[in-house]
Amino acid sequence: MNRNEFLEALPISRITCKLTGATLEICTDDIDDIHVMVSGADGDVKSLRIAVNGNQLLLEQPAVSMQKNPVDTSWLQITLRLPRTWKGRIDARTVTGWITARELNGSDVTLDSVSGQIITEELLAGNATLRTVTGDIRAAGLVCTKASISTTSGDVSLTRARLYHASLGSITGGMSLSLDDAFQSITATSVLGSLAIEAPIGECSVQHRNVAGHIRSVGVCITEEAEASVHFNTVSGSLSLVNNLPLA
């Protein structure tokens, strides 16, 4: 079953998604209205709540929908298309589904999944929060002032990113950041996972509290006077700092 909803974008400044087993894709396009496309089993499509309350668009999937059919015929795919000029707040959370976001421009963006993966491309935000428990987090072209990224057993991978401040967390997964611009501060915690940072910086202030991990530095001078700082608390995770400035 398919379902299409068109909503006027102008009064909406916040989008909230409360999902259970749905897979969610959020993207921008050359359109004037907000377009919600839903595909899936009849019961799941019909039970999805789509409502506008004041300036908020709410997409809500009943929690009971995951348990109502033990034969596992329940499925739901939601695609949310936004005008390219829309710059509001997005808070999207799901339990088992993946979340994919492409070419978003928001003031505050939160993407949260328990067991699904989180994938973003060209995400621009003042504050970006990406969280998962067992899934991976992959962000290409992330641009934000402040990023909060955490997973338990998944891996974190940022490529072509630009950020001033970042807070990272992992238990067993590795964290890899490839930055196009210099950062100001990165704070990370892990138990077993390592942290690898590539950025165009020549020096960095480092605090690496660990039991068995080590530090590797390539082209980066570790000094207390640097503008960029890294604080990494871990049990056995290692820290790698690489200066990715092109050679003259």
C-alpha positions in Angstrom: 0.0 0.0 0.0 1.2 3.5 -0.8 0.2 6.8 0.8 1.1 10.4 -0.2 0.6 13.5 1.9 1.4 17.1 0.8 1.8 19.8 3.6 2.4 23.5 3.3 6.0 24.1 4.4 5.8 27.7 5.5 4.2 27.3 9.0 6.3 24.2 9.8 9.6 24.9 11.6 10.0 21.6 13.4 9.7 18.0 12.3 9.4 15.1 14.8 9.5 11.4 13.8 8.7 8.8 16.5 9.0 5.4 14.7 9.5 1.8 15.7 10.2 -0.5 12.8 10.1 2.0 10.0 13.0 2.9 7.7 13.2 6.6 7.2 14.7 8.7 4.4 14.8 12.5 4.6 16.0 14.5 1.6 15.5 17.9 -0.1 14.2 18.6 -3.6 13.1 21.5 -5.8 9.6 21.5 -4.4 7.4 24.1 -2.5 5.5 21.8 -0.1 6.6 19.0 2.2 5.9 15.7 0.7 5.5 12.5 2.8 5.6 9.2 0.9 4.7 6.0 2.7 5.0 2.5 1.5 4.4 -0.8 3.3 2.0 -3.3 4.7 -1.6 -2.0 4.7 -2.0 -1.9 8.5 1.4 -0.1 9.0 0.7 2.5 6.4 -2.8 3.3 7.7 -1.7 3.4 11.4 1.1 5.9 10.7 0.0 9.2 12.2 0.8 12.3 10.2 -0.3 15.5 11.9 0.6 19.2 12.1 0.3 20.8 15.6 1.2 24.5 15.4 4.6 24.7 13.8 5.4 21.0 14.2 5.0 18.2 11.8 4.7 14.8 13.6 5.2 11.4 12.1 4.4 8.7 14.7 4.3 5.0 14.4 2.4 3.1 17.1 4.7 1.0 19.2 2.2 -1.9 19.1 2.7 -2.2 15.4 6.0 -4.1 15.8 4.2 -6.9 17.9 0.9 -7.2 16.2 2.1 -9.7 13.5 4.4 -12.5 14.6 4.8 -13.7 11.0 7.0 -10.7 10.3 5.0 -9.3 7.4 5.1 -5.9 8.9 7.2 -3.3 7.1 7.2 0.5 6.5 9.3 2.8 4.3 8.9 6.5 4.8 10.4 9.1 2.5 10.2 12.7 3.6 10.9 15.3 0.9 11.6 18.9 2.0 12.0 22.1 0.0 15.7 23.0 -0.4 14.9 26.3 1.4 13.5 24.7 4.5 15.8 25.2 7.5 14.0 24.1 10.6 14.6 21.6 13.4 14.5 17.8 12.9 14.2 15.1 15.6 13.9 11.7 14.0 14.0 8.5 16.1 13.4 4.9 15.2 14.0 1.5 16.9 15.0 -1.0 14.3 14.9 1.0 11.0 17.7 2.7 9.2 17.8 6.5 8.9 19.2 8.2 5.8 19.4 11.9 5.4 20.6 13.7 2.2 21.3 17.4 1.6 19.5 18.7 4.7 20.0 22.2 6.1 18.6 22.5 9.7 19.2 24.5 12.8 19.3 21.4 15.0 19.2 17.8 13.6 18.9 14.7 15.7 18.9 11.2 14.1 18.6 8.4 16.6 18.2 4.6 16.0 18.6 1.7 18.3 19.7 -1.1 15.9 19.5 0.6 12.5 22.3 2.4 10.7 22.5 6.1 10.3 23.8 7.5 7.0 24.0 11.2 6.1 25.2 13.0 3.0 25.8 16.7 2.8 24.2 17.5 6.2 24.4 21.1 7.3 23.3 22.0 10.8 24.1 24.3 13.7 24.0 21.3 16.1 24.0 17.7 14.8 23.3 14.6 17.0 23.7 11.2 15.5 23.1 8.2 17.8 22.7 4.4 17.6 23.4 1.4 19.7 24.4 -1.5 17.5 24.3 0.2 14.1 27.1 2.1 12.3 27.1 5.8 11.7 28.4 7.1 8.4 28.4 10.8 7.5 29.9 12.3 4.3 30.0 16.1 3.9 28.8 16.9 7.5 29.1 20.6 8.2 28.1 21.8 11.7 29.2 24.0 14.6 28.8 21.2 17.2 28.4 17.5 16.6 27.4 14.8 19.2 28.0 11.3 17.8 27.7 8.0 19.7 27.3 4.3 19.3 27.8 1.3 21.4 29.1 -1.5 19.2 28.9 0.1 15.8 31.6 2.1 13.9 31.7 5.9 13.3 33.0 7.2 10.0 33.0 10.9 9.1 34.4 11.9 5.7 34.8 15.4 4.1 33.5 16.9 7.4 33.8 20.4 8.7 33.1 21.1 12.4 34.3 23.2 15.3 33.4 21.0 18.2 32.6 17.3 18.4 31.7 14.9 21.2 32.2 11.2 20.3 31.3 8.0 22.2 31.7 4.3 21.6 32.3 1.1 23.6 33.8 -1.4 21.1 33.5 0.4 17.7 36.2 2.5 16.0 35.8 6.2 15.3 37.3 7.7 12.2 37.2 11.4 11.3 38.5 12.8 8.0 38.1 16.6 8.2 38.5 19.3 5.5 39.0 22.1 7.9 40.7 22.6 11.2 38.7 21.9 14.3 38.7 23.5 17.8 38.0 20.6 20.1 37.2 16.9 19.9 36.2 14.9 23.0 35.9 11.2 22.8 35.3 8.2 25.1 35.6 4.5 24.5 36.4 1.2 26.1 38.0 -0.8 23.2 37.5 1.4 20.2 40.2 3.6 18.7 40.1 7.2 17.5 41.6 8.2 14.2 41.6 11.9 13.1 42.8 13.3 9.8 42.6 17.1 9.6 44.6 20.1 8.1 46.4 20.9 11.4 50.1 21.2 12.2 49.8 21.1 15.9 47.3 19.9 18.5 46.9 19.7 22.3 46.3 16.1 23.4 45.0 14.4 26.5 44.9 10.6 26.1 43.9 8.8 29.2 44.2 5.1 28.7 45.4 1.8 30.1 46.9 0.1 27.0 46.4 2.4 24.1 49.0 4.4 22.3 49.4 7.6 20.3 50.4 7.9 16.6 51.1 11.3 15.1 51.9 12.0 11.5 52.7 15.6 10.6 51.1 16.9 13.8 53.1 18.4 16.6 51.6 17.7 20.0 51.9 20.8 22.1 50.0 22.5 24.9 49.8 25.8 23.0 47.8 24.6 20.0 44.4 26.0 19.1 43.1 22.5 18.4 42.6 20.1 21.2 41.7 16.3 21.5 40.6 14.7 24.8 40.3 10.9 24.5 39.4 8.7 27.5 39.7 5.0 26.8 40.8 1.7 28.3 42.7 0.2 25.3 41.8 2.4 22.4 44.6 4.0 20.4 44.7 7.6 19.1 45.9 8.5 15.6 46.5 12.1 14.4 47.3 12.8 10.8 47.9 16.1 9.1 46.2 15.9 5.7 47.4 19.2 4.4 48.7 18.6 0.8 52.4 18.7 0.4 53.8 21.9 -1.1 
